[in-house]
Amino acid sequence: MTKARAYFQLLKFRLSFTVAFSSAIGYLLGARELSWSKALLVMLGGLLVTGSANIINQVFEKDLDKLMRRTEARPLPTGRISPNEAWVFCVLLGLSGLALLAYYFNPLTAALSFLSLVLYGFIYTPLKTVSPICVAVGAIPGGLPPLIGWVAATGYVGEAAWVLFGIQFMWQFPHFWAIAWVADEDYKRAGFKMLPSPGERDLRTAFQIMTYTVLLIPVSLLPLVLGISGRVSAGVALVCGVIFLLMTVQLMRTQDRKAALSIMFASFLYLPIVQIALVLDKV
């Protein structure tokens, strides 16, 4: 049971579930007829592929994870799982997820999922100790899940898919930078360069968090313009966006950890609220 629990921890289940949930949202928005069973299959495929990508991340960072309080108890740093065992589990999960998506949906869905895995595991992960550009790179695979879900439902990448990608892409900048602000000391111990203002929690970083939150608001209203969803979800997105923005203004004023923590928790709520509103408005 201890070993099984360690393998489960490798998945980073909460993160993987959030990503998989976004792909199911994309599927439900793209499908002509709602099929909850197929939405669950999209989620399962996304969960498997995302879990595989998370394992790649942890294998590469196992020595760095020992340096951070928030990660020092993970299975690889503690030796409960060996790197070889992790790689085997990673490959099994990844192949299973990609096969599921290709078989039940279409090859393009599987190909985009594989691209997301490669970008996250093999490009974003090593960039974290090189340059703050890693956040922009990581925002690409982070923004792909709803687009992948849309492609699973339609078989093609269209304007609507790019809009769903754009919302999640823009959201990730205030989300990740707020996390980096809160966990700055831990990240510095591991040599991670996540904050945009040469590794500092300052006004420049707060301003960039605010800027991307401003950009998120018009992007979040595009589903109404393209007819993906209706006015109610647009209203929800607008209200959530304004509240989110006011929190970033507070961070600019105070530049303290408490304000960044508020943004971090708000970001966890923002995305599912807006995405669920889009689906409910369509239904």
Buried (B, 14 or more C-beta within 10 A) or exposed (E): EEEEEBBEBBBBBEEBBBBBBBBBBBBBBBBEEBBEEBBEBBBBBBBBBBBBBBBBBBBBBBEBBBBBEEBEEBBBBBEBBEBEBBEEBBEEBBEBBBEBBBEBBBEBBBBBBBBBBBBBBBBBBEBBBEEBEBBBBBBBBBBBBBBBBBBBBBEEBEEBBBBBBBBBBBBBBBBBBBBBBBBBEBBBBBEBBBBBBEBEBEEEBBBBBBEBBBBBBEBBBBBBEEEBBBEEBBBBBBEBBEEBBEBBBBBBEEBEBEBBBBBBEBBBEBBEBBBBBBBBBBE
